Amino acid sequence: MHDSTQVDRLRIQSQLLKLTRHYQAKSPTTSTLIPASQFPTDRQLSAETTQQQLVQLLIDEQNEHNPNQEAGVWEKVFWKRIVESIEAGFADRRRDGEGEQVDDEEVHPSILEEMVKHLSASSTSTPSSSSRRWCWGPLLHRDRWKSVATHEDGRMISAGTTGLRTWKASIALSNHLIASPTLVSGAAVPPTVVELGAGMGLVSLVAASLHPTIRVTSTDVNPDVLVQLDQNVRNNGLDDRIRVSSLDWENVNSSERVPTGIWAPEEYESLLILGADIVYDPTLASYLAATLSVLLRPAAEDLPVKATASRRTALIAGTIRNESTWEHFLTECTARSLLIEPVDLLIPPDDGGIVGTEGWEGEGEVRLIKIVAKPL
C-alpha cells in the first residue's frame, strides 16, 4: 500500500511539473489541447494537497516572476479547465460515499481568484503579445532546469509575417539540440551557429545556452521580427553570445563570396546552420537552397586556415504541411550539389524536453534533415 501511494505521489508530481512547463510556455497555443494525460485525474486534482501544489507552482511562483501579468485568453481557458476538473473530482468522490469529507473542502481560493482575474479576457479579441518561458532539464529535478524566455505575438500572422511567434518545428529542433548537446559542444572549439529565419529566436537561445563560449548569429529579414528578436536575446542576457543580423535569402546568389552581415571567417573554424519551419513557401525554396549552398560551400579565401568546407553542416527541421513544397525544396538543394540525409529527431531523456506543439496542432509531422556540400 505504501509503495502504491508513493507511486501515485510521484505520478502527480510529474504531471504537475509538466503542467508547469505548459503554463510557463503557454503551449500548445490552445490550452484545451494540453494532453489529458498530463493532468492529474479529477479526483486527484480535487485533493487539498494537490491544489496546494498547483497554487505554489502555477500561481505563487509565476506571480513572483511576473507580478503584473495581464488577463489572458489562454490562462482563462486553462483555469476554467482546472476548476471544472476539481469540481468534477468532488462529484466523483460524493458518488463514492465521501460526501461528508468533500462538504468540508472547496476549490482553493487562490485558484478561484486566478480564474476570475482572467475572466475579463475576451475569447473573441485578437490575441495579445505574451511572454513565454521554455524550460528543459530532468523533469523531477527542478534545480537542474534551464530556461529561456521569448516575448512574442499571440497571432499566427502579425504585421504580414509569421515570424513574431514560435512554431512547432522550432520546439522539435530545440529538443534535438538539448538531446544531443555534442552538436554544439562536442569539439574543443564549438562551432559557430547561424540560424536562418530565426523568428523569435527559440532555437538560437537554446543553442547559446548549451555552451558558455558558443557564438550564434541569429538571422531574419522582417524589421519588426528583428527588433523583437534582438530584444529577446537581450532579455535573456545572451547578447554577448548571440548576434542578430538581417539576411534576405533573395539577395544571396552564388556569385557572391559571402552573404553580407553574417560572415566573419576569422571567428570560427566550423559552422552549424540551423533552420526550423522555414520551408513553407515554394517561391522561396530556390533562394533558401542558394543561401545554404553559399554558406556550406564558401570560397577558399573565405575559410580560416584550419577550416574546410567539410566542417559545415546544416540541420533543417520542417513541419510538413504541404509535401510538394518540401519536395521542391529538396530538389532545389540537390540541383546545387547539396547532399541530403534524413535524421531521426531526438527527444531529451527523463521527460527533459521543452513541451508543446505549435502552429496548426495535429497537422503535419516534423522532419529533420542534414545537409552538407557535395565534394567537388
KOLZABA-115071 format. One record per residue (C-alpha): residue in three letters; x, y, z. Coordinates in steps of 0.001 Angstrom, whole numbers, padded with zeros to 6 digits, always signed. Each point is the difference from the previous one (the first is absolute). Layout:
! KOLZABA-115071
ALAXYZ
...
END
This chain:
! KOLZABA-115071
MET+000000+000000+000000
HIS+002857+002328+000898
ASP+001757-000653-003343
SER-003240+000641-001891
THR-000518+003313+001803
GLN+003577+001051-000763
VAL-000444-000837-003679
ASP-003198+002063-000102
ARG+001764+002960+001606
LEU+002859-000155-002501
ARG-002473-000238-002884
ILE-001933+003032+001227
GLN+003226+001924+000574
SER+001137-000827-003527
GLN-003332+001108-001462
LEU+000034+003265+001917
LEU+003545+000753-001138
LYS-000996-000664-003616
LEU-002928+002358+000497
THR+002440+002569+001349
ARG+001996-000186-003222
HIS-003131+000280-002125
TYR-001227+002934+002051
GLN+003288+001889-000155
ALA+000260-000521-003755
LYS-003722+000538-000684
SER+000273-003054-002165
PRO-001787-001489-001935
THR-001520+003177-001381
THR-003403-001069+001321
SER+000170-001245+003569
THR-002848-002472-000569
LEU+002445-001922-002210
ILE+002329-000797+002885
PRO-000241-003822+000141
ALA-002337-001237+002718
SER+002717-002454+001037
GLN+002045+002938+001246
PHE-002690+000952+002509
PRO-000643-001909+003213
THR-003411-001692-000026
ASP-003007+002043+001092
ARG+000020-001843+003322
GLN+003707+000626+000566
LEU-000254+003637-001014
SER-002797+000579+002502
ALA+002216-001129+002881
GLU+001063+002830+002284
THR+003705-000879-000236
THR-000082-000032-003812
GLN-001739+003366-000119
GLN+002615+001447+002344
GLN+002788-001256-002268
LEU-001780+001501-002986
VAL-000241+003364+001741
GLN+003683-000057+000887
LEU+001213-001005-003472
LEU-002367+001874-002283
ILE-001101+003008+002004
ASP+002419+000977+002757
GLU+003178-000641-001974
GLN-001369+001438-003241
ASN-001247+003159+001713
GLU+003405+000404+001595
HIS+001640+000052-003443
ASN-002782+001926-001739
PRO-001915+002042+002596
ASN-001672+002238-002604
GLN-001480-002780-002104
GLU-003007+001158-001998
ALA-003197-001959-000576
GLY+000512-002504-002788
VAL-002266-002251-002059
TRP+002436-002924+000289
GLU+000057+000247+003797
LYS-003763+000507+000122
VAL-000622-003293-001810
PHE+002667-001793+002032
TRP-001351+000995+003404
LYS-003600-000726-001004
ARG+001187-003466-000951
ILE+001702-000390+003389
VAL-003037+001160+002000
GLU-002374-002207-001980
SER+002294-002975+000589
ILE+000163+000661+003747
GLU-003784+000286+000214
ALA-000371-003226-002010
GLY+002360-001637+002486
PHE-002197+001107+002899
ALA-003026-001503-001793
ASP+001826-003300-000566
ARG+000924-000240+003647
ARG-003558+000750+001116
ARG-001263-002826-002198
ASP+002529-002279+001680
GLY-001303+000821+003464
GLU+002470+002713+001010
GLY-002663+002695+000149
GLU+000600+000963+003622
GLN+003713+000569-000608
VAL-000552+001791-003311
ASP-002524+002371+001584
ASP+002834+001316+002166
GLU+002179+000698-003050
GLU-000123+002638-002718
VAL+001873+001245-003010
HIS+003108+001750+001324
PRO-000720+003761+000250
SER+003186+000868-001907
ILE-001100-002195-002908
LEU-003405+001691-000128
GLU+001643+003400+000250
GLU+002352-000843-002868
MET-002894-001127-002182
VAL-001993+003149+000764
LYS+003043+002146-000798
HIS+000014-001320-003558
LEU-003764-000064-000590
SER+000102+003513-001421
ALA+002082-001229-002947
SER-002281-000176-003029
SER+000096-003249-001956
THR-000872+001918-003168
SER+002665+002649+000368
THR+003273-000094-001908
PRO+002608-001930+002019
SER+002404+002418+001595
SER+003748-000273+000255
SER+001242-002176+002805
SER+003090-001250+001748
ARG+000746-003698-000221
ARG+002625-001861+002014
TRP+001360-003214-001466
CYS+001431-002429+002572
TRP+002056-003148-000410
GLY+001954-002396+002189
PRO-000882-003144+002015
LEU-003664+000471+000851
LEU+000182-001087+003634
HIS+003149+002028+000760
ARG-001005+003645-000198
ASP+003398+001104+001283
ARG+001407-001233-003331
TRP-002544+001717-002228
LYS+001201+002566-002499
SER-002198+002443-001829
VAL-000192+002814-002508
ALA-002829+002462-000522
THR-001534+001563-003095
HIS-002369+002902-000343
GLU-002155-000468-003069
ASP-003286+000707-001705
GLY-003036-002139+000732
ARG-001147-000040-003626
MET+001109-002513-002634
ILE+000567+002847-002460
SER+000825+003505+001195
ALA+001322+002987-001936
GLY+000023-002148-003134
THR+002369-002617+001420
THR-000123-003322+001857
GLY+003298+000822+001702
LEU-001414+001658+003115
ARG-000788-003282+001735
THR+001537-003417+000679
TRP-000991-002975-002155
LYS-000111-003778+000274
ALA+003274-000908-001720
SER+001906+002521+002137
ILE-000966-001977+003085
ALA+000954-003282-001682
LEU+003399+001297-001142
SER+000674+001554+003411
ASN-000719-003340+001657
HIS+002302-001734-002493
LEU+002843+002343+000993
ILE-000710-000540+003693
ALA-000013-003785-000504
SER+003256+000062-001973
PRO+002066+002832+001531
THR+003188-001194-001728
LEU-001358+001641-003143
VAL+000922+003349+001509
SER+002495-000930+002726
GLY+001727-003228-001053
ALA+003139+001563-001434
ALA+002747+001832+001858
VAL-001127+003081-001891
PRO-003800-000066-000442
PRO-001345+000833-003448
THR-001393+003377-000776
VAL-003758-000281-000457
VAL-001985+001907-002608
GLU-003788-000226+000228
LEU-001988+000822-003117
GLY-003499+001420+000401
ALA+000460+000171+003757
GLY-003312+001706+000760
MET-000249+000500+003743
GLY+003291-001830+000498
LEU-000866-003109+002016
VAL+002501-002219-001842
SER+002759+002618+000209
LEU-000661+000602+003693
VAL+000092-003716+000800
ALA+003174-000552-002041
ALA+001749+002891+001745
SER-001023-001402+003391
LEU+001652-003365-000645
HIS+003613+001231+000017
PRO+001521+003043+001733
THR+002343+000917-002868
ILE-002253-000664-002967
ARG-000683+002775-002476
VAL-003328+000219-001804
THR-001086+002224-002872
SER-003788+000171-000022
THR-001451+001223-003294
ASP-003332+001053-001441
VAL-001204+002596-002481
ASN-003152+001714+001314
PRO+000901+003213+001904
ASP-002665-000532+002681
VAL+001221-003552+000552
LEU+003616+001151+000289
VAL-000899+002614+002615
GLN-001825-002521+002192
LEU+002637-002680-000616
ASP+002718+002364+001178
GLN-002068+000876+003076
ASN-000501-003688+000823
VAL+003744-000570-000218
ARG+000660+002917+002351
ASN-002750-001005+002427
ASN+001687-003391+000397
GLY+003386+001585+000620
LEU+001468-001746-003042
ASP+000964+003018-002092
ASP+003658-000854+000633
ARG-000485-003339-001796
ILE-002710+000740-002565
ARG+000256+002550-002777
VAL-003234+000959-001764
SER+000394+000707-003696
SER-002216+000659-003011
LEU+000270-002555-002792
ASP-002219+000019-003083
TRP+000312-003302-001882
GLU-001207+001700-003172
ASN+003115+002182+000041
VAL+002413-002923+000310
ASN+001374-001505-003194
SER+002775-002396-000832
SER+002132+002719-001592
GLU+000428+001630+003407
ARG+002790-001303+002188
VAL-001938+000570+003201
PRO-003438+001255+001103
THR+000438+003491+001390
GLY-000442+000314+003738
ILE+000477-003567+001231
TRP+003467-000988-001149
ALA+003077+000440+002158
PRO+002355-002801-001076
GLU+002746+000964+002394
GLU-002320-000761+002917
TYR-000513-003715-000488
GLU+001218-003247-001498
SER-003295-001857-000347
LEU-003588+000981-000636
LEU-003355-001470+001001
ILE-002956+001461-001890
LEU-003411-000429+001598
GLY-003469+000630-001362
ALA-003464-000848+001321
ASP-003307+000398-001829
ILE+001670+001982-002768
VAL-001184-002245-002871
TYR-003574+001207-000439
ASP-000048+002134-003149
PRO+000876-001686-003316
THR+000974+003349-001511
LEU+002812+000300+002567
ALA+001352-003545-000364
SER+002599+000869-002638
TYR+001221+003012+001977
LEU+000333-002047+003188
ALA+001890-002739-001847
ALA+002320+002610-001536
THR+000678+001503+003419
LEU+000838-003424+001421
SER+002294-000676-002945
VAL+001972+003200+000565
LEU+000316-000650+003728
LEU+000925-003665-000380
ARG+002422+000500-002876
PRO+001848+003285+000576
ALA+002860+001161-002170
ALA+003380-001282+001185
GLU+001208+003519+000756
ASP-002861+000418+002474
LEU+000992-003012+002099
PRO+002167+000208+003121
VAL+003302-001852-000280
LYS-001198-003055+001953
ALA-003465-000125-001522
THR-001359-001998-002906
ALA-003364-000076-001734
SER-000504-003471+001482
ARG-000317+001583+003445
ARG-003202+001729-001006
THR-003355-001637+000634
ALA-003626+001106-000149
LEU-002853-001462+002030
ILE-003408+000995-001340
ALA-003212-000972+001821
GLY-003271+000377-001821
THR-003647-000562+000828
ILE-001397-001734-003075
ARG-003193+001872-000773
ASN+000435-000375-003748
GLU+002048-002932-001299
SER+000594+001614-003385
THR+001550+003109+001583
TRP+002404-002142+002020
GLU+000932-002094-003054
HIS+000528+003156-002058
PHE+002486+001263+002587
LEU+001893-003328-000024
THR+000148+000108-003807
GLU+001440+003522+000091
CYS+002668-001140+002468
THR+000921-003015-002123
ALA+000296+002203-003080
ARG+002694+001956+001840
SER+002006-003140+000832
LEU-001081-000080+003618
LEU-000267-003412+001654
ILE-003103-000681+002083
GLU-000277-002579+002771
PRO-003104-000674+002144
VAL+000680+000223+003736
ASP-002042-001512+002812
LEU-001261+002716+002323
LEU+001238-000624+003525
ILE-001925+000696+003191
PRO+001757+000870+003277
PRO-000106-002812+002595
ASP-001818+000131+003337
ASP-002857+002083-001444
GLY+002617+002693-000290
GLY-001172+001772-003129
ILE-001826+003192-000832
VAL-003739-000669-000163
GLY-002625+000991-002518
THR-000978-000252-003629
GLU-000319+003263-001842
GLY-001746+001231-003092
TRP-002719-002202-001418
GLU-000062-002587+002777
GLY-000437-003543-001251
GLU+000767+000898-003630
GLY+003279-001079-001528
GLU+002885-002054+001305
VAL+003317+001656+000739
ARG+002927-001252-002080
LEU+003671+000704+000557
ILE+002636-000125-002713
LYS+003748+000479-000032
ILE+001441+001874-002978
VAL+003662+000178-001006
ALA+001817+001089-003133
LYS+000851-002729-002487
PRO+003778-000137-000527
LEU+000880+001595-003329
END
